[in-house]
Amino acid sequence: MALSTEATAAEDARRIAAAHHLGRELVLEAARLEAHERGRQRRHRARMHMLVADPAAADFAVHLTDEIPRIPDPDVAARRFSHLVADADLRGFTRSERWLLRAGAMVAPRLPRLVMPLVMRQLRADASAAIVLGDDRALLRRLVAH
């Protein structure tokens, strides 16, 4: 039984490493292709690059975006959000992002119906900027290959 668990853990680690590698490649390619963007779009791209370049920030972002939207109860989601922030190494985030995350994590358990919709709105905004359009055939082939 232990061998099975070790094999599963090794496979999970391989998949996570491959996903991080693909994420880094995609961000670098996007930066090259989107050099003409300005202002807000450029800041968002730099932020996404930071997330995949810093393993702790990437790990936090993966857990946050994978776990929080799946929790339908705002009270439970708020407690989980608070724990994720408390356990995270946030050094890869900007000072203002760290402040907002920590403040939100402190307030969320007390005011979950106020804080969690704000968290979800930010997660949606981040995800919507990262959505790949289906008409980029070359990029789709590359994603499917991984």
TILUMVO-812274 format. One record per atom (N, C-alpha, C): residue number from 1; residue in one letter; x, y, z. Coordinates in Angstrom, 2 decimals. Each point is the difference from the previous one (the first is absolute). Layout:
REM residues N
pos:code:east:north:up
NUM:A:X:Y:Z $
...
***
This chain:
REM residues 146
pos:code:east:north:up
1:M:0.82:-1.20:0.00 $
1:M:-0.82:1.20:0.00 $
1:M:0.86:1.25:0.00 $
2:A:1.10:0.02:0.76 $
2:A:0.87:1.17:0.07 $
2:A:0.62:0.29:-1.36 $
3:L:0.36:-1.04:-0.75 $
3:L:0.57:0.20:-1.33 $
3:L:-1.00:0.70:-0.91 $
4:S:-1.25:-0.41:0.09 $
4:S:-1.04:0.62:-0.81 $
4:S:-0.15:1.47:0.34 $
5:T:0.02:0.33:1.27 $
5:T:-0.12:1.40:0.43 $
5:T:1.23:0.79:-0.44 $
6:E:1.19:-0.59:0.11 $
6:E:1.22:0.67:-0.44 $
6:E:-0.02:0.22:-1.50 $
7:A:-0.47:-0.97:-0.75 $
7:A:-0.08:0.13:-1.46 $
7:A:-0.99:1.09:-0.38 $
8:T:-1.12:0.05:0.69 $
8:T:-1.00:1.04:-0.26 $
8:T:0.57:1.38:0.32 $
9:A:0.70:0.11:1.12 $
9:A:0.60:1.28:0.38 $
9:A:1.06:0.42:-1.01 $
10:A:0.79:-0.95:-0.48 $
10:A:1.01:0.32:-1.00 $
10:A:-0.64:0.45:-1.30 $
11:E:-1.07:-0.66:-0.40 $
11:E:-0.72:0.39:-1.22 $
11:E:-0.63:1.38:0.16 $
12:D:-0.58:0.26:1.16 $
12:D:-0.57:1.33:0.27 $
12:D:1.08:1.07:-0.08 $
13:A:1.14:-0.27:0.60 $
13:A:1.10:0.97:-0.03 $
13:A:0.47:0.24:-1.43 $
14:R:0.06:-1.05:-0.81 $
14:R:0.40:0.15:-1.40 $
14:R:-1.01:0.85:-0.75 $
15:R:-1.27:-0.25:0.21 $
15:R:-1.04:0.77:-0.68 $
15:R:0.02:1.47:0.43 $
16:I:0.20:0.25:1.28 $
16:I:0.07:1.37:0.49 $
16:I:1.20:0.72:-0.61 $
17:A:1.14:-0.68:-0.04 $
17:A:1.20:0.60:-0.60 $
17:A:-0.23:0.29:-1.48 $
18:A:-0.65:-0.92:-0.70 $
18:A:-0.29:0.22:-1.42 $
18:A:-0.96:1.18:-0.19 $
19:A:-0.98:0.11:0.88 $
19:A:-0.96:1.11:-0.09 $
19:A:0.71:1.34:0.26 $
20:H:0.88:0.02:0.98 $
20:H:0.76:1.23:0.29 $
20:H:0.88:0.36:-1.18 $
21:H:0.66:-1.02:-0.59 $
21:H:0.86:0.24:-1.16 $
21:H:-0.81:0.55:-1.17 $
22:L:-1.14:-0.60:-0.27 $
22:L:-0.86:0.48:-1.07 $
22:L:-0.47:1.42:0.28 $
23:G:-0.36:0.27:1.23 $
23:G:-0.43:1.35:0.38 $
23:G:1.09:1.02:-0.26 $
24:R:1.23:-0.33:0.37 $
24:R:1.11:0.91:-0.26 $
24:R:0.17:0.24:-1.51 $
25:E:-0.06:-1.07:-0.77 $
25:E:0.12:0.13:-1.46 $
25:E:-1.10:0.89:-0.57 $
26:L:-1.22:-0.21:0.45 $
26:L:-1.12:0.79:-0.51 $
26:L:0.12:1.47:0.34 $
27:V:0.43:0.30:1.21 $
27:V:0.15:1.40:0.40 $
27:V:1.11:0.66:-0.81 $
28:L:1.10:-0.69:-0.18 $
28:L:1.10:0.57:-0.79 $
28:L:-0.42:0.22:-1.45 $
29:E:-0.72:-0.95:-0.56 $
29:E:-0.48:0.15:-1.38 $
29:E:-1.01:1.14:-0.09 $
30:A:-0.88:0.10:0.97 $
30:A:-0.98:1.09:0.00 $
30:A:0.70:1.35:0.10 $
31:A:1.03:0.08:0.82 $
31:A:0.74:1.26:0.12 $
31:A:0.64:0.39:-1.33 $
32:R:0.52:-0.99:-0.70 $
32:R:0.62:0.28:-1.30 $
32:R:-1.05:0.46:-1.01 $
33:L:-1.14:-0.67:-0.03 $
33:L:-1.03:0.32:-0.98 $
33:L:-0.78:1.26:0.33 $
34:E:-0.06:0.36:1.26 $
34:E:-0.84:1.12:0.41 $
34:E:0.80:1.23:0.41 $
35:A:1.17:0.16:-0.58 $
35:A:0.87:1.13:0.36 $
35:A:-0.64:1.34:-0.34 $
36:H:-0.99:0.02:-0.86 $
36:H:-0.65:1.25:-0.40 $
36:H:-1.04:0.48:1.01 $
37:E:-0.32:-0.80:0.98 $
37:E:-1.02:0.40:0.98 $
37:E:0.50:1.16:0.86 $
38:R:-0.95:0.68:0.60 $
38:R:0.31:1.16:0.84 $
38:R:-0.62:-0.14:1.39 $
39:G:0.50:0.82:0.90 $
39:G:-0.59:0.23:1.31 $
39:G:-0.48:-1.22:0.74 $
40:R:-1.30:-0.07:0.16 $
40:R:-0.64:-1.03:0.83 $
40:R:0.33:-1.40:-0.49 $
41:Q:-0.05:-0.22:-1.29 $
41:Q:0.30:-1.33:-0.55 $
41:Q:1.46:-0.38:0.26 $
42:R:0.89:0.95:-0.14 $
42:R:1.42:-0.26:0.24 $
42:R:0.24:-0.33:1.48 $
43:R:-0.65:0.74:0.90 $
43:R:0.13:-0.29:1.45 $
43:R:-0.54:-1.39:0.32 $
44:H:-1.12:-0.36:-0.61 $
44:H:-0.57:-1.32:0.25 $
44:H:0.95:-1.09:-0.48 $
45:R:0.57:0.18:-1.17 $
45:R:0.93:-0.99:-0.54 $
45:R:1.21:-0.14:0.91 $
46:A:0.53:1.13:0.50 $
46:A:1.15:-0.05:0.91 $
46:A:-0.36:-0.75:1.29 $
47:R:-1.21:0.21:0.45 $
47:R:-0.46:-0.69:1.21 $
47:R:-0.09:-1.51:-0.23 $
48:M:-0.54:-0.39:-1.15 $
48:M:-0.09:-1.43:-0.32 $
48:M:1.39:-0.62:-0.13 $
49:H:0.93:0.75:-0.59 $
49:H:1.38:-0.48:-0.11 $
49:H:0.59:-0.23:1.38 $
50:M:-0.22:0.94:0.91 $
50:M:0.49:-0.14:1.37 $
50:M:-0.57:-1.25:0.66 $
51:L:-1.28:-0.26:-0.26 $
51:L:-0.63:-1.15:0.64 $
51:L:0.64:-1.31:-0.43 $
52:V:0.33:-0.14:-1.27 $
52:V:0.57:-1.27:-0.44 $
52:V:1.50:-0.05:0.22 $
53:A:0.65:1.16:0.15 $
53:A:1.45:0.02:0.22 $
53:A:0.35:-0.31:1.46 $
54:D:-0.90:0.27:0.92 $
54:D:0.24:-0.23:1.43 $
54:D:-0.77:-1.25:0.42 $
55:P:0.70:-1.08:0.35 $
55:P:-0.69:-1.25:0.33 $
55:P:-1.01:0.13:1.15 $
56:A:0.34:0.78:1.03 $
56:A:-0.92:0.16:1.13 $
56:A:-1.25:0.77:-0.42 $
57:A:0.19:1.04:-0.81 $
57:A:-1.14:0.78:-0.49 $
57:A:-0.87:-0.86:-0.91 $
58:A:0.64:-0.78:-0.86 $
58:A:-0.74:-0.89:-0.90 $
58:A:-0.79:-1.04:0.80 $
59:D:0.61:-0.57:1.02 $
59:D:-0.67:-0.99:0.83 $
59:D:-1.22:0.61:0.69 $
60:F:0.17:1.19:0.56 $
60:F:-1.11:0.68:0.65 $
60:F:-1.12:0.27:-1.01 $
61:A:0.35:0.53:-1.17 $
61:A:-1.00:0.33:-1.02 $
61:A:-0.76:-1.25:-0.45 $
62:V:0.71:-1.10:-0.16 $
62:V:-0.66:-1.26:-0.40 $
62:V:-1.00:-0.44:1.06 $
63:H:0.43:0.00:1.26 $
63:H:-0.91:-0.40:1.08 $
63:H:-1.19:0.94:0.11 $
64:L:0.27:1.30:-0.08 $
64:L:-1.07:0.98:0.11 $
64:L:-1.03:-0.18:-1.11 $
65:T:0.47:-0.07:-1.24 $
65:T:-0.94:-0.09:-1.13 $
65:T:-0.64:-1.37:-0.13 $
66:D:0.63:-1.02:0.55 $
66:D:-0.58:-1.34:-0.07 $
66:D:-0.98:-0.26:1.13 $
67:E:0.27:0.53:1.17 $
67:E:-0.81:-0.35:1.17 $
67:E:-1.16:0.96:0.26 $
68:I:0.27:1.29:0.02 $
68:I:-1.02:0.96:0.43 $
68:I:-1.26:-0.02:-0.87 $
69:P:0.11:0.03:-1.32 $
69:P:-1.24:0.00:-0.80 $
69:P:-0.86:-1.26:0.16 $
70:R:0.58:-1.07:0.47 $
70:R:-0.73:-1.27:0.18 $
70:R:-0.83:-0.04:1.28 $
71:I:0.22:0.95:0.89 $
71:I:-0.68:-0.02:1.30 $
71:I:-1.22:0.90:-0.08 $
72:P:-1.20:-0.60:0.02 $
72:P:-1.21:0.81:-0.18 $
72:P:-0.39:0.84:1.22 $
73:D:0.38:-0.42:1.19 $
73:D:-0.36:0.70:1.23 $
73:D:1.01:1.11:0.28 $
74:P:-0.42:1.27:0.01 $
74:P:0.94:1.11:0.23 $
74:P:0.75:-0.10:1.33 $
75:D:-0.66:-0.53:1.04 $
75:D:0.67:-0.14:1.29 $
75:D:1.17:-0.97:-0.08 $
76:V:-0.25:-1.13:-0.65 $
76:V:1.05:-1.02:-0.15 $
76:V:1.10:0.53:-0.92 $
77:A:-0.39:0.64:-1.10 $
77:A:0.98:0.56:-0.94 $
77:A:0.86:1.05:0.69 $
78:A:-0.59:0.81:0.85 $
78:A:0.74:1.04:0.71 $
78:A:1.04:-0.61:0.94 $
79:R:-0.40:-1.04:0.72 $
79:R:0.97:-0.66:0.89 $
79:R:1.14:-0.63:-0.80 $
80:R:-0.33:-0.63:-1.12 $
80:R:1.05:-0.61:-0.83 $
80:R:0.91:1.07:-0.59 $
81:F:-0.58:1.10:-0.47 $
81:F:0.79:1.11:-0.53 $
81:F:0.96:0.50:1.06 $
82:S:-0.48:0.19:1.21 $
82:S:0.84:0.47:1.10 $
82:S:1.16:-0.95:0.27 $
83:H:-0.28:-1.30:-0.01 $
83:H:1.05:-0.99:0.23 $
83:H:1.02:-0.01:-1.14 $
84:L:-0.48:0.10:-1.23 $
84:L:0.92:0.02:-1.15 $
84:L:0.96:1.18:0.09 $
85:V:-0.54:1.17:0.33 $
85:V:0.84:1.20:0.10 $
85:V:0.97:-0.13:1.18 $
86:A:-0.50:-0.48:1.13 $
86:A:0.86:-0.13:1.19 $
86:A:1.16:-0.96:-0.24 $
87:D:-0.23:-1.05:-0.79 $
87:D:1.03:-1.01:-0.24 $
87:D:0.90:0.33:-1.18 $
88:A:-0.31:1.04:-0.75 $
88:A:0.71:0.28:-1.25 $
88:A:1.24:0.86:0.21 $
89:D:0.97:-0.24:-0.87 $
89:D:1.16:0.88:-0.13 $
89:D:-0.37:1.02:-1.06 $
90:L:-0.31:1.20:0.41 $
90:L:-0.51:1.03:-0.91 $
90:L:1.08:0.96:-0.49 $
91:R:1.27:-0.33:0.23 $
91:R:1.07:0.92:-0.38 $
91:R:0.04:0.28:-1.51 $
92:G:-0.54:-0.89:-0.81 $
92:G:0.00:0.20:-1.44 $
92:G:-1.05:0.99:-0.47 $
93:F:-0.86:0.43:0.89 $
93:F:-1.05:0.97:-0.35 $
93:F:0.47:1.41:0.31 $
94:T:-0.63:0.97:-0.62 $
94:T:0.35:1.40:0.30 $
94:T:-0.43:0.32:1.43 $
95:R:0.53:1.08:0.51 $
95:R:-0.35:0.43:1.36 $
95:R:-1.50:0.23:0.13 $
96:S:-0.61:0.65:-0.99 $
96:S:-1.45:0.27:0.09 $
96:S:-0.80:-1.30:-0.10 $
97:E:0.44:-0.94:-0.82 $
97:E:-0.71:-1.29:-0.09 $
97:E:0.09:-0.76:1.32 $
98:R:1.19:0.00:0.60 $
98:R:0.15:-0.67:1.30 $
98:R:-0.90:0.64:1.05 $
99:W:-0.05:1.31:0.00 $
99:W:-0.83:0.72:0.97 $
99:W:-1.47:-0.36:-0.21 $
100:L:-0.45:0.03:-1.26 $
100:L:-1.40:-0.33:-0.29 $
100:L:-0.34:-1.44:0.36 $
101:L:0.89:-0.92:-0.33 $
101:L:-0.25:-1.40:0.34 $
101:L:-0.09:-0.20:1.51 $
102:R:0.93:0.59:0.73 $
102:R:-0.01:-0.16:1.46 $
102:R:-1.19:0.69:0.65 $
103:A:-0.34:1.19:-0.48 $
103:A:-1.17:0.70:0.54 $
103:A:-1.27:-0.79:-0.30 $
104:G:-0.11:-0.48:-1.23 $
104:G:-1.17:-0.81:-0.37 $
104:G:-0.09:-1.26:0.82 $
105:A:1.14:-0.64:0.25 $
105:A:0.01:-1.23:0.80 $
105:A:-0.40:0.26:1.45 $
106:M:0.35:1.17:0.51 $
106:M:-0.38:0.33:1.38 $
106:M:-1.49:0.31:0.11 $
107:V:-0.54:0.67:-1.00 $
107:V:-1.40:0.44:0.05 $
107:V:-0.96:-1.08:-0.49 $
108:A:0.45:-0.85:-0.90 $
108:A:-0.89:-1.00:-0.63 $
108:A:-0.79:-0.85:0.99 $
109:P:0.60:-0.56:1.04 $
109:P:-0.79:-0.83:0.92 $
109:P:-1.09:0.78:0.74 $
110:R:0.21:1.30:0.18 $
110:R:-0.99:0.82:0.71 $
110:R:-1.09:0.53:-0.95 $
111:L:0.39:0.28:-1.25 $
111:L:-0.93:0.55:-0.99 $
111:L:0.10:-0.77:-1.32 $
112:P:-0.29:-1.30:0.02 $
112:P:0.20:-0.82:-1.20 $
112:P:-0.85:0.43:-1.19 $
113:R:-1.20:0.50:0.25 $
113:R:-0.88:0.39:-1.11 $
113:R:0.42:1.31:-0.63 $
114:L:0.89:0.72:0.64 $
114:L:0.57:1.21:-0.58 $
114:L:1.32:-0.32:-0.72 $
115:V:0.87:-0.74:0.67 $
115:V:1.34:-0.24:-0.52 $
115:V:0.03:-1.03:-1.12 $
116:M:-0.71:-1.10:0.14 $
116:M:0.14:-1.09:-0.98 $
116:M:-0.50:0.40:-1.39 $
117:P:-1.05:0.79:-0.15 $
117:P:-0.33:0.45:-1.35 $
117:P:1.11:0.85:-0.62 $
118:L:0.72:0.76:0.82 $
118:L:1.13:0.79:-0.51 $
118:L:1.14:-0.92:-0.44 $
119:V:0.26:-1.03:0.79 $
119:V:1.03:-0.98:-0.36 $
119:V:-0.38:-0.68:-1.31 $
120:M:-1.25:-0.43:-0.11 $
120:M:-0.46:-0.67:-1.22 $
120:M:0.06:0.93:-1.21 $
121:R:-0.34:1.26:0.19 $
121:R:0.06:0.96:-1.10 $
121:R:1.44:0.14:-0.50 $
122:Q:0.95:0.05:0.93 $
122:Q:1.41:0.11:-0.40 $
122:Q:0.48:-1.27:-0.70 $
123:L:-0.41:-1.16:0.51 $
123:L:0.37:-1.26:-0.66 $
123:L:-0.56:-0.06:-1.42 $
124:R:-1.25:0.42:-0.17 $
124:R:-0.60:0.02:-1.34 $
124:R:0.72:0.98:-0.92 $
125:A:0.35:1.17:0.52 $
125:A:0.71:0.99:-0.81 $
125:A:1.35:-0.54:-0.44 $
126:D:0.71:-0.64:0.92 $
126:D:1.30:-0.57:-0.35 $
126:D:-0.15:-1.12:-1.03 $
127:A:-1.01:-0.83:0.19 $
127:A:-0.20:-1.12:-0.92 $
127:A:-0.47:0.48:-1.36 $
128:S:-0.85:1.01:-0.05 $
128:S:-0.52:0.45:-1.29 $
128:S:1.10:0.57:-0.87 $
129:A:1.01:0.59:0.62 $
129:A:1.12:0.54:-0.77 $
129:A:0.93:-1.11:-0.49 $
130:A:-0.13:-1.18:0.59 $
130:A:0.88:-1.11:-0.38 $
130:A:-0.69:-1.02:-0.89 $
131:I:-1.27:0.21:-0.33 $
131:I:-0.73:-0.94:-0.84 $
131:I:0.59:0.00:-1.40 $
132:V:0.19:-1.19:-0.53 $
132:V:0.54:-0.15:-1.35 $
132:V:-1.16:-0.06:-0.98 $
133:L:0.07:0.82:-1.03 $
133:L:-1.04:-0.03:-1.02 $
133:L:0.15:-1.24:-0.87 $
134:G:-1.13:-0.59:-0.37 $
134:G:0.01:-1.24:-0.77 $
134:G:0.45:0.15:-1.43 $
135:D:0.18:1.20:-0.53 $
135:D:0.38:0.14:-1.40 $
135:D:1.51:0.03:-0.20 $
136:D:0.79:-0.13:1.05 $
136:D:1.45:-0.07:-0.14 $
136:D:0.39:-1.47:-0.08 $
137:R:-0.05:-0.54:-1.21 $
137:R:0.22:-1.44:-0.22 $
137:R:1.39:-0.47:0.44 $
138:A:1.03:0.79:-0.30 $
138:A:1.36:-0.41:0.36 $
138:A:0.14:-0.11:1.52 $
139:L:-0.55:0.96:0.72 $
139:L:0.08:-0.04:1.46 $
139:L:-0.82:-1.17:0.54 $
140:L:-1.17:-0.24:-0.57 $
140:L:-0.81:-1.13:0.45 $
140:L:0.73:-1.33:-0.20 $
141:R:0.67:-0.16:-1.15 $
141:R:0.75:-1.24:-0.24 $
141:R:1.10:-0.16:1.04 $
142:R:0.66:1.10:0.33 $
142:R:1.08:-0.04:0.99 $
142:R:-0.54:-0.38:1.38 $
143:L:-1.14:0.57:0.36 $
143:L:-0.60:-0.33:1.30 $
143:L:-0.43:-1.46:0.07 $
144:V:-0.61:-0.49:-1.07 $
144:V:-0.47:-1.38:-0.03 $
144:V:1.17:-0.97:0.06 $
145:A:1.12:0.37:-0.59 $
145:A:1.19:-0.86:0.00 $
145:A:0.57:-0.20:1.40 $
146:H:-0.22:0.95:0.88 $
146:H:0.52:-0.11:1.36 $
146:H:-1.01:-0.73:0.82 $
***
